[in-house]
Amino acid sequence: MISVILSGFVALTLTPALAALLLDGSHGHPPKILRKFNEWFDRLTESYTAGVRWVLKRATLAVAVFAAFLVAILGLFKTVPGSFVPPEDQGFMLIAAILPDSASLDRSDAVARRIAEIVMEHPATEFASVLTGYSLLDSQYKTNAATVFVSLRDFEERTDEAMSLDAVIASIQPKLAGIQDAIVIPLNPPPIPGLGAQGGFELWVQDLTGGDPRRLAQAVQQLVAGAKQDPTLAGVNSTFNPTSRQLSVKVDREKAETLGAPIADVYGSLQSLFGSLYVSQYNRYGRVWQVVLQAEPEFRSSPEDLRTIYVRGRSGEMVPLDAITTARFTTARTCSALQRLSRREDQRQPGARLQLRPGHRRDGGARRTAARGLRHRVVGAGLRGEAGRRRLGPGVRVRPDHGVPDPGGQYESWSLPAA
């Protein structure tokens, strides 16, 4: 309130007096440099006025030239890539390898090194680094995944079109497809670092009802199948797997208490022998080493191994785990996005990843896929399209994985970002 009063006082009293002093009534001659500018500006105004008169006298020609410009603009819209930022050769690429569920790190490392050997055979490749245990597609740490970072030679050494990134991917793709132990996907990194883990764009199928994951998997497969039929889309895949085989071990707490086996010791034995248990750490050779307790593979390869594990009871007797546990194989979903939390509720959200083939615009792939039953707004590292959204089934809909922040969604209000 005080600032408003002071501002009004200054505007009504001091400002008019200052304006009267600055705006002198005498008309003198401006400096020489300003006179030169005024003369140049007057000539420019006269030339522009003469040009307008000339165009008005030839209206038909002006309309024809304007129409030619419109046709040229439409032609540019069809030929120039229309994505948010078109993919480009950045001098390196990423390769993701997906092995069967529960594959060991040793097996994943062998596949990753085989991929590195294939890539290094190409003359455009300079280095290849292997990272075992990390899934590039869904940013998960798991034993059945590997990532290979490939660095290409300098652009001065890759002047030929056959040495470009797209040509390298096309050349090694058949060789990578020959690896039987894994699904290998070479990827062009996103044009803007941080805008997604890889290029292209992603679609997420959102289950609003929290129903059966198998029904959700059907919707994802319909999305992937429809996208694969479109000639403008490439590299269509999904990491969602609702039928991964897992071993479920149920502890009979009442029986364990009757036999005197502490429940904490039962779960600790299961963790340390069938999983891993952190014990301690120590310093040596200038590094910190961790001590992890884990059974050898041959002693934890089947449910029957539970019979060989015993827990010491409160009375000192050894109780076999097989007597107080029940093991059975079940199916479980394996997708990091499945348990991802939205802003308002816990909803299952598996996704599919897509890319445009070189030379195609977003209008072709995204909208033709939408014509097969999907209406979606495509936003990501490779695309920023315009569309709506449509349900794939009862309680299932498609939503984008936004690569550009939405202030309205961040503040849950349109007025706050405008303010």
BAGUKOL-145999 format. One record per residue: residue in one letter; x, z, y of N, C-alpha, C, O, CB in turn. Coordinates in steps of 0.05 Angstrom, whole numbers, plus 5000, padded with zeros to 4 digits. Atoms other than C-alpha are relative to their C-alpha. Glycine has a CB too. Layout:
BEGIN
AXZYXZYXZYXZYXZY/...
***
This chain:
BEGIN
M501750004976500050005000501750005025501249865044498150245000/I498249984977505750185048501349735005501649645028502150224997/S498750264997509249515034498149795012499049625027501049904973/V501950194989502849135050499650055030499549865046497350034986/I500349944971502149495117502449915016502149795037499650315004/L497650104986509349365136500249705002501049595022502550114986/S499950295000508848635116498049895021498749705035499349894972/G501950094980502548545158500950055029500549885046497350144996/F499049944974505748885218502249805009502149705031501150295001/V497850194994511948435215498849725005499749585023502049994977/A501150274998507647805206498549975026498449755037498249944977/L501650024976503247965266501450065026500449995047497650184998/T498649934976508448225315502749875002503249725021500250305002/L497350094998515648075301500449704994501949565008501850164982/T499750285007514947395268499249815022500849625027498349944975/P500650194978511247045326502150015022502849805033497350075012/A497949994979516447305376502549864991503749715008500650305006/L497650145010522147055333499649704999501449555006500850104972/A500650285000518746385325500149885028500949655031497349944987/A500050104972517946315400502949965010503449785025498650205019/L497250034992525446425409501449764986503049624998501550254994/L498850215015527345925355499049725008500549535009499750044971/L501350264994522445375375500149965031498250025045497149994990/D499750044971525145205444498449755009498349564994503049965007/G501750224991520644755485501549765011500449545012498250105022/S498550224990526244315513500749814977501349894955502550095014/H499450215019527543655477502749895006503049715023497849775000/G497350114996535043535473500649794979498949724963502050234998/H499150205020538943025433501350144976502950324980502049805014/P498949885024540643195361503049934997503949745010498549914975/P497250075004547943195338500349724989498449604979501350214982/K499450275008551242545320499449954970498349754963502849925006/I500450035029550942665245497049994993496249854974501450224985/L502950005005543442805249498849745010496949644998498750245013/R501150264991542242175290500649784980498949614976501349935027/K499450205020545841765237498050024976497149824966502950034990/F501849965023541442075183497249905008495849774991499850294993/N502750094992535041945223499849695001497849584993499350115028/E500050295000537041215233499949894972498449704967502549895015/W500050105028538441125159497250054987496349884972502250144983/F502649945012531841465140497949815011496149734997499350295005/D502050184988527941025189500249724987498249594981500449985030/R499650265013531040395158498850014971497649824962502949924999/L501149975028529240655088497049995001495749874983501050264987/T502950004998522040785110498949725005496949644994499150205022/E500950284993521440085140500249824975498549654970501649895023/S499650165024524239775076497850064979496749884967502750044988/Y502149935019519340165032497349905009495849804992499950314997/T502550104990513539975077499849704996497649604989499650075030/A500150295004515439245075499749934970498249744964502649875010/G500450055028515939274999497150054991496149894975501850184984/V502849955006509039584994498249775009496449694995499050275012/R501650234990506139025038500349764982498449614976500849935029/W499450235017509538504994498550024973497449834963503049974994/V501449965025506538814930497049975003495649864986500750274988/L502950024996499538864960499149725004496849654997499250175025/K500750284997499638134977500149854973498949634970501849865019/R499850125026501337974904499050204979500650294961503049914994/A501149795018496738454867500049924971500550084954497150065009/T500150105028496138024804502850044987502950134964499249714999/L497349975011503738024794500650304996501950374976502149875019/A499449725003504138774806498650124976499750284962499150155026/V501449905023498738914754501349914974501550064955497149915001/A498750115024502338464704502650164994503150224971500649705004/V497549845004508938834715499450284990500850384972501650015026/F500849735008505439504708499150004970499850184955497750115017/A500850025028502239274642502449964982502450074960498049774997/A497650045016509039044617501450274996502550334974501949805013/F498849745003511739734631498550184980499850324964500150155027/L501649855019506040054592500649914971500950084953497049975006/V499450105027507439604532502850094992503250164968499849695000/A497349915007514839784535500050304993501550384975501949945024/I500149715006513240524537498750054972499750224957498350155021/L501249975027508640454476501949924978502050054957497449844998/G498050085019514140084440502150214996503150254973501349745008/L498149785002519040644455498950234984500350364968500950095027/F501249785015514141154428500049954970500150134954497250055009/K500050075029514040774361502749984988503050014964498549744996/T497350045011521540664355501750255004503450314986501249765014/V498349774995524741284386498950244983496550284983500050075030/P500949775015524441904341498450195017499250265040502450154988/G501849844985518742344363500050294993498250445001497249904997/S499949725007520843004334501050175023501950075044501950044975/F499249824979522443624374503049955007503649915030499650304991/V497250084998529943494364500649834976500649944953501950255004/P499550165023531642904319502450104984504350204996500549715008/P497749925016536343054260502449825007502149585013499449984970/E497650144992543542844273502350094982502150294968500650045029/D497649955015550342824241501650215015502850155036501749744995/Q498549794987553643494259502750054988504150234996498350255000/G497449975012559643414215500150184976502250234965501950095020/F500149845024557343864158497249994989495349905002500950305007/M502649995013551643944109499950244981502050374975499549744984/L500549775018548644474063498849904974497349704974498150205014/I501150085026547044423989499050264987500450454984502249864982/A501349775013542144903955499749944971498949724963497350075013/A500350025029542245013880498150224990498550454996502750014986/I501949815011536445343843500149984970499549774958497149945011/L499849995029537445553771497550134988495950245004502550154991/P502349875012532245803721500050305006502150425012500049964970/D500349714994529646513732501950164982502250114958497150094996/S498349815014534447073713502649884991504050004975498650124977/A497450115007540446613707502250185012501850295034500349715011/S497949814991546947013714501649885023501549645028501850064976/L498350094979551746973772502249824990503049635004501250245015/D497950175011557046673727499049724996500449525001501050124973/R501250275004552346103709499649865026500049625029497450034984/S500450124973550545993782502649925012502849715026498550205018/D497450074988557846003802501149754987502349585001502050234996/A499050255014559545473749498649765011499849555015499650024970/V501550234989553945023776501049945028501349715036497050054999/A499250044973556145133848502749865001503249695018500150265015/R497350135000563344953832499949714990501449544999501950164983/R500450275009561044333795498949835024499749605027498149984976/I501050144977557144133858502349955020502549735031497850165014/A497850044981563344243901501949784990503049635006501650275003/E498350225011567443793854498849735005500249545012500550044971/I501450264995562243233860500249935029500849705036497150014991/V500050064971562043293936502849935009503249755025499050245016/M497350054992569643303943501049724991503049635001501950214989/E499250275008570042633907499449795021500549575020498649934974/H500750194979566942293968502250005021503150225029497250075012/P497850014981572142054018499350125027501150195043500949715005/A500849894974568142324078500150305000500050435021497249915007/T500049715002568643044053502850115003504750014993498850094972/E497449874995574143504077500250274985502250324972500450045030/F500049745013572344204052497350054988495249934995500750225020/A502549915013567044534007500450294993502250364978499349824975/S500049715005565645284005497650074983495449984988500150165027/V502149925019561545613950499150285006500850465009500949974971/L501149734996556946213962498050044977495849934978498750035028/T501749955023553946463897498250245004499150455015501750044974/G501849774997547846913896498249995024496750185029501550244999/Y501650024976544646673961498349744999499449534994501750005025/S501850235000538546213964499549915029498550075045497350074986/L500250104973538645784026497149945007496349965031501749755003/L502750094995531445554019498150235009496550195027498849874976/D501749774993528146244023501550245009500350465011498250074976/S498349794989533946674048499950254982499750484992499150075028/Q500049775019533847113985502750034987504249834984497949964979/Y497649945016539647443949499150044971497850234964501550255011/K500849995028538747303875502149854983503549684993497249884995/T497950105018543047133815499749714993501649584986500150164975/N500550285009539846453800500049805023498749605022497449984986/A499850184977541546133867502849985010504450175006498150095023/A497450044989547645853901499849815024498049645025502049894979/T499950174976549445513967502849905003504750055000499050165025/V497450134995555045023981500049905028498349745036500549774979/F499550104972557544904052502149784999504349834990500850245019/V498250235001560644224060500849915028499049865045498649764984/S499050094974564944034119501149714997502749664980502350195011/L499250285001565943294133502449965019503150135035497749815009/R497750064984571942964165499249955029496849925035501549754989/D500650054972572542854240498649735004498949554988502650015017/F501550254995568142324271501849765004501049534999498250045025/E498150224996574341914289500749874973501449644972502550095014/E499350115027575641834214497549904985497849804963501350224984/R502550095013568341674198498549805018496149845023498250244993/T501350204983566941074242498249814985496449694996502249845015/D501750185017564040674184497350134995497150374992501549934974/E502749905006556540744172499850134973498250314969497949775003/A500049895027557940894099501250284999500950424979501549824981/M498949734999561541534121498350195016499150425020502849995012/S501749824985555741814160498750214982498950184957497849845015/L501149785016552042444137497749894983497649974959499050225019/D502250115016545842064114501049834977500049854955498149835017/A498950165022550141584074501450174979501250114955502149805012/V498749815019554042164043497850124982498250144957501650215014/I502149885016547542504021498849804981498349874957497850115019/A501150215018544841843993501949944977501149864955499349755016/S498050075021551341733955500250224979500550154955502749955013/I499749785020551842423922497450084987497550234967501350235014/Q502649925011544442503908499749934971498950104955497749885016/P500350065029544442123841501950174983501150254961500649714995/K498249845016550542513817499050294998499250424977502850005012/L501149725000547443183837497550024982497050224970499350095028/A502450005017541042983801500850014970499150084954498349755006/G499149995028545142923737500750284990501350314966502449834997/I499549725009546443683736497550114987495550145001501050185025/Q502449915015541643933683499450295003497150374998500449934971/D500449715000542544673694498550105025497850345027502650144998/A501149904974539644703765498649775015499249535009502150135017/I501150184980535444363818501850015024502150225037497050065007/V498050014979540444133871498849845023497949615019502749884991/I501350134976537943963942502149995022502750205034497450155008/P498250024976542843703995498350005025496249875026501749744999/L501549964976540543884065501649935025504050005026498950285002/N498850034973542043664136499350245016496950315019499049735013/P500649754985542644294179498349945024498249715033502650145009/P501750044977537744394236501649925025503850015028498450255006/P498650094977539644044301500650235020502550215036498549785014/I499649784982538944704339500750244982499050334966497550065018/P499349775017542745294307498150235004497450305027502950095007/G501949784999538045854290497149924997495450094992500450155024/L502850105002531745414289499549924971499249694965499549765020/G500450055028530645484215502650004985504749974996498649744996/A497650005016535445524157501049724993503349684988499550154974/Q499350285005535344764146498249825017496449915030499649944970/G501650194985532644144178497349954988496550074968501549735002/G502750055010525743864168498050205012498550325033499950004970/F502049804991519544304175498850134976499150044953497949865018/E501249845022515744804134497150055005496150085028501550274998/L502949945000508444924117499650254983500750264961498349764991/W500549755015505945604094497050014993495349985011500850255016/V502849975010499645674052499350305001500750464987499649884972/Q500749724995496246324072497550074985495449954988499750065030/D502349905015491646704025498950245015500150455017500950084970/L501349794984486847114066498650214983497950424993498149885020/T501649825017483447444007501750184983500750384972498249844982/G498349855018489447713969499349974971499550174956499950295008/G500950045027486947403905502249944980504550024984498149774999/D498250065022490247143842502349815010501649615022498549874976/P497850174992497246843856499949724987500949534998502650124994/R500150265013495746283806498249815015498749575016499050034971/R501750174983490046033850501649915025501249685034497550145008/L498450084978494846043908502149794993502749615008501450255012/A498050205009500045663867498749724998500049525003501250084973/Q501450265002494745123855499949875027500349625030497250044989/A500250114973493845033930502749905009502949695022499050215020/V497350094992501444983940500749754985501849564997502150224994/Q499450255015502044463885498449775010499449545010499450054970/Q501550214988496444063916501349905026501449665031497150095006/L498750084975500044073982502649844994503149645007500750255016/V497550145007506743873950499449724988500849534995501750174981/A500650265013503543323908499049805021499849565020497950034978/G500950184979499943023968502249915018502249685027497850135016/A497850074982506243044011501949814986503149634999501450255009/K498150175014510442713957499049714999500649524996500550104972/Q501150275001505742113956500449855027500149605027497150014993/D499650134974507141974030502849885002504750024997499550205023/P497350134999512841464039501750105022504250065021499649715002/T498449924978515041774104501250284996502950375013498450005025/L499049735005516542464074502050004978501749854958497750194994/A497949995021522642644033500750304996500250465014502549835008/G499149735006525443274001497850215000498250435009502050085021/V502349815001518643593989500450194977500750104954497349844998/N499649815021519444233950498850275008498350325032503050034992/S501049734995516944943944501450194981501950134957496950024996/T498749805016520345573918498150204987498950394974502150155016/F502049815010513845923899499749964970499149744960497349965015/N500250015029513546093825498350254991499450474990502750004986/P501749775008507646533802500250084971498950274962497149935006/T499949965029509546513728502850084990503550024968499149764985/S497349925008516546803727499850234979498250424983501750105024/R500249815021517647203663501650255006503950235014500949884973/Q498649744995519347943672499250194978497250174965499250115028/L500449795020519948543627498950255014500250365032502650064985/S501249764988515249113645500350234981499450224958497049945007/V499549765017517149803619498350225012498650305035503050085000/K501849784991511850353624500850254987501150274962497049934994/V499249745011513851073616497650184996495950215014502050145020/D502249825006508951543582500950285010502450434996499450014969/R499249764987509752143628499250254983500850444980498950025028/E501049775015505552623586501750044975502450274968497149974992/K498449985024509552463523502850095006504150244992500049744985/A497349934992516052523560500250305006502150434999500949845025/E500149714994514153223586499750164974500950384972497850065020/T500449865025511953423516502750024985503350234973497949874983/L497450005014518753223487502250125016504550155007500749714993/G497949864983522453563545501949815013504049905022501550194983/A498350194987525352923575499349995029497149915036499849724987/P500650024972525852963651499449725009500849535001502450115017/I500850264991522352383685502249875016502749635014497450015016/A497950114984527952293735502349904983503549694990501150215020/D497950105018533052233679499249754985500949584979500850224980/V501050245014528751723643500449755018501549555010497150034992/Y499750234982528451263704502949955008503749735012498350055025/G497150044994535751393720501449854978503249694983501350265005/S498850145023537751173650499249705000500949534995499350134974/L500950284999533550543656501449845022502149615018496949995003/Q498750144978536550373723502949954994503949734999499750165025/S497150035003543750493704500749814977502849674978501350264995/L499350165024543550133636498849725002500149534994499050144975/F501250264998538649563649500349875027500049635031497150014993/G499450104973540249493723502850075008504749994994497950105020/S497449914992545949803761499650265017497550295029501649795017/L500249754986547350483792502650055016504850055004499550244980/Y497749944983551950633851501050284995499450474996499349955030/V498949745007556651203834501650125024500950335034501949994976/S498349904978561951273889501749765010501249535002501850244992/Q498250214990567350893926502850135004503050375007499049875026/Y497349904996574950953935501649795015500949555015501350084973/N498350174984580450653978502549934984503850104973500850135027/R497650085013586050243949500749715009499049555014499750004969/Y499050264990590349653972498849935027498449695033499449784979/G501050054974587549734041497149915001496149815021501649795013/R502850085002580349594018498450234988499550414976499749754983/V501949805010574250014000498749874975497449664976497950085021/W501150105025572149923927497650184992497750424995502150004978/Q502449855009565250123899500150034970501049854955497549865009/V500249955028564150433831497149974992495450135002501150284992/V502750065008557850153799499850024969501449914955499149715009/L500449955028555250373731497949804989495849775000499150294994/Q501850215011552149823687500849964971503149974964500249745016/A499550055028551449683613501149724996500649545012497550054983/E499050265007554949103580497749824993495649914984502150014977/P502250195005550648473573498850024971496449994968500849725006/E501050005027550248523497498350254993496950254973502349984980/F501649765005547049213502497450015017496050225017501750255006/R502450004984541449013550498849725001497949635022500650105029/S501050275001539348323527497249974990496049764992501949844983/S502750025011532648483493498650275002500050485005500249914970/P501449744999527149023494500850194977500450434980497049954999/E499249835022529749273427502350185007502950384993500749834976/D497849844992535749553463499250285010500850465013501749865021/L501049744992531350123487500350214978500550454983497149985008/R499749825023532050423417502750134999503050354988499449864974/T497349905001539450533428500750195023502950285025502049784999/I499549834976538650933493498650264996496250274988499049855026/Y501149735003537551683492500350155026502150105042501550154977/V500049824977535952193545500250294990498850364971497549965018/R499749725008538152923539497650165010497050165034502650125010/G502349844993532053373538500850275011503250345012498250044977/R499449734988531454063570501150194979502650384986497450115013/S499049825021532854393503502749914989503850044971498050024978/G497450105009539253983493499849784979501849664973501550224989/E500350215019536353503442499849725013499049705036497450054983/M500050284990537052743451497349874994496549874970502349844989/V502650135004530452373461500449705004501349625025497950125021/P499750294996530351613449497949905019495649985019499749864972/L501850124980527351203505497849844986495649824997501549825019/D502150155014523650793454497650174992495450064988501249874974/A502249835008519351393437498250075024495950155019501150264989/I501649934977516851503508499549775019498449805041501350225016/T500550234983516650793536498749784984498849774960502749895012/T501350235012512650163523500949755016500549745040496950025000/A499050244987515749483539498449754992497749724969503049964993/R501450255006512148823545500849795022501549875044496950044999/F499350214981513548153578497549935016495349915005501049754985/T502250084981509247963639500949775017503349705017499150245017/T499450214980508947413690499850125028498150285033498149754997/A500049904973510647553762500849775019502049575010502050245003/R499450204980511347153826502850045011503750275014497950015023/T497349984989518247003854500149825025500649585024502149914980/C499850144975517946803927500350215022498750395024497549815005/S499549804980520747183986497750015020497150225031502649955015/A502150014980515046954031497450134990495650175006499549725009/L502649915011509747223984499350285011496950335015500250024969/Q500649734990510347944009500650035030500850255040501550204984/R499449984972511947764081497550105016495350015010500949725011/L502249884985507748154131499449835024501249755039500750295009/S500850134976503747794184499650215022500250445017497449834996/R500249824978502248104251497750204996497750425007499649855027/R502449845002495548384230499450114972498150314969497649855011/E500849915027495048434155502149894980503649714986497249914993/D498250095022498848354089498749774986496649814972500650244981/Q501250245012497447644066502249854985504549844994498849825022/R498150155015500747234013500549735013498549595020499049974970/Q499450244985504346644044502349844987504549844999500750075029/P497950185010508346173999500049755016498149685030499549934970/G499850244983510745544032501249764986502049784962501750075023/A498950255009513044834023501849895022501149915045497849804991/R498150114980518944494057499949694998499849584976502850104995/L500250294999518643764079502049895021502950035038497149915008/Q498250144981523043254115498949725005497649614987502949994990/L500750274995521742594149502349824991504749884995499449955030/R497950195006525441994122501149875026499749865046498949774981/P498850124976530241664172498449755009497649594993502949924995/G501550234989526641174218497150045003495749865013500549774984/H502949954999519741494213499550215021501050405025498950084973/R500849804980516041874267498250204987497250174965498649865023/R501749795010512042504259497149914995495750024978500150245018/D502850085002505442134268499449904972497149944962499349795020/G500550125026506241774201499750214978497650234966502149814993/G500049815023508042324152498050225003496450274985502750114997/A501649764997504542924180497049935000495450064987500750155025/R502950064997497942594198498949864976496549904969499549845025/R501050125025497442174135499750214978497950194962501849774991/T500449785019498542804094497550155006496050244988502450185000/A502449864992493043134134497649844991495549964985500050045030/A502350165008488442544117499350044970497149984962500649715005/R500649955028489042734043498750274996498550364973502649984984/G501449745004485543394056501350235014500350455012499850064972/L498749784986490343794099500149935030501149735039502950044990/R499750024971489543884173501750235010500950475006497150005015/H498249794992495244264203501549935025501749695032502050074977/R498450044976499344354265502950044991503750274985499250205023/V497350005011506544184245501950085023502249935042500749734988/V498049914981511844574283502450104985502050264966498850225019/G497749915014518944694262502549885012502449775034499949944970/A497550114990526144484269499949705003501349585020502350084983/G500150295000524443754255497649885014497849655022500149904972/L502550114989517443674283498750195019498950445017498149924978/R501949844985512743914337497649825003497349685023501250085028/G502350185000506243564321497650145012497750365021499449914972/E502549894990499143664342497949954979497349724972499249885027/A502150025019493643804292498550264999499250455013501049924972/G501549755003488644334272500850134974503150114966497049955000/R499549875026488144734208497549974984495349964994500950305003/R502250035018483744664148500550164975502750194965499549714993/R499849835023482345104088500449824975499149614973497650184996/L499650155025484844864020498150104978497749964958502950044990/G501949895019479845293983498950265011499450335034501450054973/P501249754990475945943989502250205007503750304990498250124979/G498149804991480246414031502849905002504650065007499950224981/V497350114998486345944032500149805022498349635025500849874973/R499650194978488845574093502949955004504750094994498750115026/V497350084994495045234118500750085028499150045046500449694996/R499149934974498945504176503049925003504449914983499650305006/P497250094997505645274207501950245001501150475007500249845026/D497849814995512245644207501249935027502949745028502150014976/H499350094973513445614282503050035004504250234997498550175021/G497249994992520445444305500450075029502650135038501349744994/V499949944972518745564378498250245006495950234997499249755018/P501749764996516246244401497549945016497549775034501650225015/D502650034987509046284423499450265016498850465004497749944980/P500449754985508246784481497250124996496950364995500449955029/G502749895004500746834469499850164974498550364974498049774999/G500049855025501847044397501750255001501150454988500949824978/Q498249774998507547514416498650235013498850465004502549925015/Y501349784986503447904466497050034993495750225003500249955030/E502849995008496647764433498249985024496150115025499450264984/S501650034976494047564501501149755015503549715016500150255018/W499150234984494146924544500550085029502049945043497849794998/S499749924972493847304610502850125006503950085027497850195009/L497449874995500247704601502349805003503949835021500750194976/P497950204995504947104591499749855026501749785039500249804977/A500450144974501646754651500850175023501850075043497049925002/A499249834978502847364694503050035002504050175020498750284996/
***
